[in-house]
Each structure stands twice: as C-alpha cells, then as structure tokens.
Amino acid sequence: MTRDNFDLQLAQVKEKLVNLASMVNKVQEQAVRALAEHDAELAKEVISSDQTINHMQREIEETCLLLIASQQPVARDLRLVFSMSTIAWELERMADHAKGVAVLAQRLADQPLLKPLIDIPRMAEIGRELLMGQIDAFIRGDADAARAIAVRDNEVDQLNDQVFRELLVFMMTDPRTITRATYLLWVAHNLERFADRTTNIGERVVFLQTNSIVELNE
C-alpha cells in the first residue's frame, strides 16, 4: 500500500470516529430528554440504537487491527492507529452509559419526578461539550486543548456531589422516595462516568502528540 493510500484509510477511520462521536453525543442528549419529558418511546429508541453504535465501534477496531497487521506502522502512525481504536472503545462505553440513563428513564416514565431536573441536564450538557471538545482536539492534534478541556470534568463531579446530597435528603425525609431517588442517583452516576471517559479520550490526544501516557485531571 502506498503512503497516499495509507493516509486515505487513516482519514476514513477518522471520519468514522467523528460520526461515532456524534451519534454518542445524540443518544446521550436523547436519553436525558426522555427522562425529563417522561418519554418512554424515546428512551426505547436510545436503547435500540446501542447495537448500531456497537457495530460502528467494532468496524473501527477491525480496520485499525488490519492496518497494524498489513502496514506495520511505527512511531506516530502507530500511535494514531492505536489511539483511534482506543477512542472508539471509549465512545462505545459512553454509549452504554447513555443507554443506562435511557433504561432508568423508562422506569421513571410513569412516576412524577422528585424535583425539577436542573443539575442532571447540566451534567449531561457539560459531558457533551467535553466529548465534542476532545474529539475536536484529537482531529486538530491539540494536546494543550485536550488538557484544558479535561479540567472541566471537575464541574461534572461537583454537580454529581450536589445531586447526591439533595437526593439523600429526600430519602432520609421520606422513605417512600427511596426508589425514585436511587434511580436518579444512578442517572447522575452514568453521566459522571460519561464525562470521565472524555478525559480518557483527552489522554489519547496527549499520547498521540507527545508519546507520553499521562493522567489528566488526576
């Protein structure tokens, strides 16, 4: 394979990676909207889309393995192929967290929410911003941007702590709220983990540019 053909295949994998990230971004937004709007059908759509995302991730991984086996890339080329495969895996896991929110949205669809959803949608919004920011940093090869974006994960952690404290008060005050409050705790946990994985993507960006494995936002 000529260098031009190799570069073309790398560009195609990058495009698939961006498409996968966009789809993950969309299902996370839909899952939280299904929760807020008591929309069980939308939640069902999110759950169903998980198979498509899994297929996209496997397709990217298989292409990366084929490139490694057939082209034996070295140095930055090898780091790029490895990073794309790893990022695809992180995106698939993020979609699983979105699916988890959708499952909980289904369980809560016929029940009134304990309180207006403010912090949970904000957690979701920041998570989506972090995801697309890190994907942009990857495409541009901007390690400094990846580091800066990763710091914002602290915002999600703080919101998660706030949700936990508020829901704990509900459960202590009225034990009848325990089930609904627990479901919302799991929603917040899924969104916190979603954001955590964007930091992992940022670490791949830094690795690609510096050949150093670092812990961002440790």
Order of alpha helices (4+ residues) and beta strands (2+ residues): alpha-alpha-alpha-alpha-alpha-alpha-alpha
